[in-house]
Amino acid sequence: MAARMDNATDIASALRATALRGHPVREGLGRTFLVEDVDPARLLEAWRAAHAAMPVTGRWPVFTLPGDLDHEPDTDEIAELDLAVRTLDPWPVYQRYGSDAVQGQAEVEGYVRAFLGGEMVAAALEQLTLPTTSAALQRWTYDTVLADPELASRAFRGSEYLVGTSRWHTWPEVQLVLLPTTSQWLAPGWVPYFGATRDNGIPALAAAMWQWEQRWGASLIAGWGTMLQFTAQRRPHSGSEAWELAGQHMAVGGSLQCEQWQLAIALTQGDAWFLHDRP
């Protein structure tokens, strides 16, 4: 990796052989540089161009909305964040809300009937110890649909949108931020995310991103304040891997309006992630 570029002219020159040729580059807040006038409809193409140039620029690219950068971390803050990602367990900080909600017989019957059909109610009442929890009911549902491909297809129908770029949000105007690091997990030091506005939220998000990169080859593409968009190089296997990753997504993306078992199925079928947490 080359030394980090700190001159707008040099960065523009490094981008000249890419799809970002001719785009204005200017200095941004916190030692960042901003690539302007990017067509939002070509977001992934532009990101890939900037990412391909990273060995020359020494800067990780991430899209934000214009004006979204409002924090200028100092060197010590970023060093502390980099240390935290390797020592902090992010999952006590990010937990799925409501997973321990008590589910009695009426709730179990209603849930199973809605998602799997009335013919599966008796099996649920026989196999679950009542009262149960929302997490246990969802895990039973997940294991049940995995064991029956026809049931899985019927139960999952309509949930394909949970992965893939079709769910990514489109804005009329965006800016491509070149961070002063090649370590994408440090992006929360600059890029705001509503879900990180909690005690220890920023270092925990950075730690989660570090884990996702190590395990799934996840790359942060965009941060829209209440939304994060990633691509992944590897997909989880059905079962415990996908279940665990779906739970992590729903903890960091507290406004994902789906069932954990639906997202677990989806994550085995796509390479683009979408996280959402709003007020």
C-alpha positions as CSV (number, residue, x, y, z in Angstrom):
1,M,0.0,0.0,0.0
2,A,1.4,3.4,-1.0
3,A,1.6,6.3,1.4
4,R,-1.6,8.2,1.8
5,M,-2.2,11.0,-0.6
6,D,-3.0,14.4,1.0
7,N,-3.3,16.6,-2.1
8,A,-6.5,17.0,-4.1
9,T,-4.6,17.3,-7.4
10,D,-2.7,14.1,-6.7
11,I,-5.9,12.2,-5.9
12,A,-7.7,13.5,-9.0
13,S,-4.7,12.3,-11.0
14,A,-4.9,8.9,-9.4
15,L,-8.6,8.7,-10.4
16,R,-8.0,9.8,-14.0
17,A,-7.8,6.2,-15.3
18,T,-11.0,5.2,-13.6
19,A,-14.8,5.9,-14.0
20,L,-14.2,9.0,-11.7
21,R,-12.1,10.8,-14.3
22,G,-12.8,14.5,-14.4
23,H,-14.8,14.6,-11.1
24,P,-13.8,17.5,-8.8
25,V,-11.9,16.6,-5.7
26,R,-11.7,18.9,-2.7
27,E,-10.5,18.7,0.9
28,G,-13.2,17.7,3.5
29,L,-13.5,17.7,7.2
30,G,-11.2,15.6,9.3
31,R,-8.4,15.1,6.7
32,T,-10.9,13.6,4.3
33,F,-11.2,14.4,0.6
34,L,-14.5,14.6,-1.3
35,V,-15.1,13.4,-4.9
36,E,-18.1,15.4,-6.2
37,D,-20.7,15.2,-8.9
38,V,-21.0,11.4,-8.8
39,D,-24.2,10.1,-10.4
40,P,-26.2,8.3,-7.6
41,A,-27.4,5.8,-10.2
42,R,-23.8,4.6,-10.7
43,L,-22.9,4.5,-7.1
44,L,-21.4,1.0,-7.0
45,E,-19.4,1.6,-10.2
46,A,-18.0,4.8,-8.7
47,W,-17.2,3.1,-5.4
48,R,-15.4,0.3,-7.1
49,A,-13.3,2.8,-9.1
50,A,-12.2,4.6,-6.0
51,H,-11.6,1.3,-4.2
52,A,-9.4,0.0,-7.0
53,A,-7.3,3.2,-6.7
54,M,-6.9,2.7,-2.9
55,P,-3.4,1.2,-3.2
56,V,-2.4,4.5,-4.7
57,T,-4.5,7.0,-2.7
58,G,-4.2,5.2,0.6
59,R,-7.8,6.1,1.3
60,W,-11.0,4.0,1.9
61,P,-14.0,5.3,-0.1
62,V,-17.5,5.6,1.3
63,F,-20.5,7.4,0.1
64,T,-22.4,9.9,2.4
65,L,-24.9,12.6,1.9
66,P,-23.5,16.1,1.2
67,G,-22.7,17.8,4.5
68,D,-23.1,14.6,6.6
69,L,-19.6,14.7,8.0
70,D,-19.8,16.8,11.1
71,H,-17.0,15.3,13.3
72,E,-13.3,15.7,12.9
73,P,-11.6,13.0,14.9
74,D,-8.0,13.6,16.0
75,T,-5.2,11.1,15.7
76,D,-5.5,9.8,19.3
77,E,-9.2,9.2,18.9
78,I,-8.7,7.1,15.8
79,A,-5.8,5.2,17.4
80,E,-8.1,4.4,20.4
81,L,-10.9,3.2,18.0
82,D,-8.4,1.0,16.1
83,L,-7.4,-0.6,19.4
84,A,-11.0,-1.1,20.5
85,V,-12.0,-3.1,17.4
86,R,-9.7,-5.9,18.4
87,T,-10.6,-6.0,22.1
88,L,-14.3,-5.0,22.4
89,D,-17.2,-7.5,22.1
90,P,-19.8,-5.4,20.2
91,W,-22.7,-7.7,20.9
92,P,-23.5,-6.7,24.5
93,V,-23.7,-3.2,23.1
94,Y,-25.8,-4.1,20.1
95,Q,-28.6,-6.5,21.1
96,R,-31.8,-7.3,19.3
97,Y,-34.7,-5.5,20.9
98,G,-37.6,-7.7,22.0
99,S,-35.9,-11.0,21.4
100,D,-36.7,-12.1,25.0
101,A,-40.4,-11.1,24.8
102,V,-42.6,-13.8,26.3
103,Q,-44.7,-15.8,23.9
104,G,-47.7,-17.7,25.2
105,Q,-49.9,-20.2,23.4
106,A,-52.0,-17.6,21.7
107,E,-49.0,-15.7,20.4
108,V,-47.3,-18.9,19.2
109,E,-50.5,-20.0,17.4
110,G,-51.0,-16.7,15.7
111,Y,-47.3,-16.4,14.6
112,V,-47.1,-19.9,13.2
113,R,-50.5,-19.6,11.5
114,A,-49.4,-16.3,9.9
115,F,-46.0,-17.5,8.5
116,L,-46.3,-21.3,8.1
117,G,-49.9,-22.0,7.9
118,G,-52.5,-23.6,10.3
119,E,-51.2,-27.1,9.6
120,M,-48.0,-26.3,11.5
121,V,-49.6,-25.1,14.7
122,A,-49.9,-28.5,16.4
123,A,-46.2,-29.2,15.7
124,A,-45.2,-25.8,17.2
125,L,-47.2,-26.4,20.4
126,E,-45.7,-29.9,20.7
127,Q,-42.1,-29.0,20.1
128,L,-41.9,-25.7,22.0
129,T,-42.0,-25.4,25.8
130,L,-44.6,-22.8,26.6
131,P,-44.3,-20.0,27.5
132,T,-41.4,-19.4,25.2
133,T,-39.5,-16.3,23.9
134,S,-39.7,-14.5,20.6
135,A,-36.1,-15.6,19.8
136,A,-36.9,-19.2,20.6
137,L,-40.1,-19.1,18.4
138,Q,-38.2,-17.6,15.5
139,R,-35.4,-20.1,15.8
140,W,-37.9,-22.9,15.8
141,T,-39.5,-21.4,12.7
142,Y,-36.1,-21.2,11.0
143,D,-35.2,-24.8,11.8
144,T,-38.6,-25.9,10.6
145,V,-38.5,-24.2,7.3
146,L,-34.9,-25.3,6.6
147,A,-36.1,-28.9,7.1
148,D,-38.8,-28.5,4.4
149,P,-37.7,-26.8,1.2
150,E,-41.3,-26.5,0.0
151,L,-42.3,-24.8,3.2
152,A,-39.2,-22.6,3.1
153,S,-40.1,-21.4,-0.4
154,R,-43.6,-20.6,0.6
155,A,-42.7,-18.9,3.9
156,F,-39.9,-16.9,2.4
157,R,-41.8,-15.7,-0.7
158,G,-41.8,-11.9,-0.9
159,S,-38.7,-11.5,1.3
160,E,-36.1,-11.7,-1.5
161,Y,-35.6,-7.9,-1.3
162,L,-33.8,-8.3,2.1
163,V,-30.5,-8.6,0.2
164,G,-29.3,-7.2,-3.0
165,T,-28.8,-3.6,-4.2
166,S,-32.4,-3.2,-5.1
167,R,-33.1,-2.3,-1.5
168,W,-30.3,0.3,-1.3
169,H,-31.6,3.8,-0.9
170,T,-31.2,6.2,-3.8
171,W,-30.6,9.9,-3.2
172,P,-30.7,12.8,-5.7
173,E,-27.2,13.9,-4.6
174,V,-24.3,12.1,-2.9
175,Q,-20.7,12.7,-2.1
176,L,-17.9,10.2,-2.2
177,V,-15.7,10.5,0.8
178,L,-12.1,9.3,0.8
179,L,-11.2,8.6,4.4
180,P,-7.6,9.1,5.6
181,T,-7.2,5.3,6.3
182,T,-7.4,2.0,4.4
183,S,-9.1,0.4,7.5
184,Q,-12.8,0.6,6.7
185,W,-13.8,-0.4,10.2
186,L,-12.5,3.0,11.4
187,A,-15.2,4.7,9.2
188,P,-17.5,5.3,12.2
189,G,-14.9,7.8,13.5
190,W,-16.0,10.1,10.6
191,V,-19.3,8.7,9.2
192,P,-22.4,9.1,11.5
193,Y,-24.9,6.3,12.0
194,F,-28.0,6.8,14.2
195,G,-27.7,3.3,15.6
196,A,-24.3,4.2,17.1
197,T,-25.7,7.0,19.2
198,R,-25.6,4.9,22.3
199,D,-23.1,4.3,25.1
200,N,-20.0,2.8,23.4
201,G,-21.9,2.7,20.1
202,I,-19.1,4.0,17.8
203,P,-16.4,1.6,19.0
204,A,-18.9,-1.3,19.1
205,L,-19.9,-0.6,15.5
206,A,-16.3,-0.4,14.4
207,A,-15.7,-3.8,16.1
208,A,-18.7,-5.3,14.4
209,M,-17.4,-4.0,11.0
210,W,-14.0,-5.5,11.7
211,Q,-15.6,-8.9,12.5
212,W,-17.7,-8.7,9.4
213,E,-14.7,-8.0,7.2
214,Q,-12.6,-10.8,8.7
215,R,-15.4,-13.4,8.4
216,W,-17.4,-12.3,5.4
217,G,-15.2,-10.0,3.4
218,A,-17.8,-7.2,4.1
219,S,-17.0,-3.8,2.6
220,L,-18.7,-0.5,3.7
221,I,-20.1,1.2,0.6
222,A,-22.3,3.9,2.0
223,G,-23.5,5.5,5.2
224,W,-26.7,7.6,5.0
225,G,-27.1,8.6,8.6
226,T,-29.8,6.0,9.4
227,M,-28.6,3.4,6.8
228,L,-25.5,1.5,6.1
229,Q,-24.8,-0.4,2.8
230,F,-22.2,-3.2,2.4
231,T,-21.1,-5.7,-0.1
232,A,-19.8,-9.1,1.0
233,Q,-17.4,-11.5,-0.6
234,R,-18.6,-14.6,1.3
235,R,-22.1,-15.8,2.2
236,P,-23.0,-17.7,5.4
237,H,-24.0,-21.3,5.3
238,S,-27.6,-22.1,6.1
239,G,-28.1,-22.8,9.8
240,S,-26.2,-21.4,12.7
241,E,-23.9,-19.2,10.6
242,A,-26.8,-17.4,8.8
243,W,-28.8,-17.2,12.0
244,E,-26.0,-15.6,13.9
245,L,-25.3,-13.0,11.1
246,A,-28.9,-12.2,10.7
247,G,-29.2,-11.5,14.5
248,Q,-26.1,-9.2,14.3
249,H,-27.7,-7.3,11.4
250,M,-30.9,-6.9,13.3
251,A,-29.1,-5.7,16.4
252,V,-27.1,-3.0,14.5
253,G,-30.0,-2.3,12.1
254,G,-32.8,-2.0,14.7
255,S,-35.3,-0.8,12.1
256,L,-35.1,-3.8,9.7
257,Q,-38.7,-4.7,9.4
258,C,-38.5,-8.5,9.0
259,E,-38.2,-11.7,10.9
260,Q,-34.7,-13.0,11.8
261,W,-35.3,-16.3,10.1
262,Q,-36.3,-14.5,6.9
263,L,-33.1,-12.5,6.9
264,A,-31.1,-15.6,7.7
265,I,-32.4,-17.2,4.6
266,A,-31.8,-14.1,2.5
267,L,-28.2,-13.7,3.6
268,T,-27.3,-17.1,2.1
269,Q,-28.7,-15.8,-1.3
270,G,-27.1,-12.4,-1.8
271,D,-23.9,-10.4,-1.5
272,A,-25.3,-6.9,-0.8
273,W,-26.3,-5.9,2.8
274,F,-28.6,-3.2,4.0
275,L,-28.8,-2.0,7.6
276,H,-31.3,0.5,8.9
277,D,-31.8,2.2,12.3
278,R,-33.9,5.3,12.6
279,P,-35.4,7.3,15.5
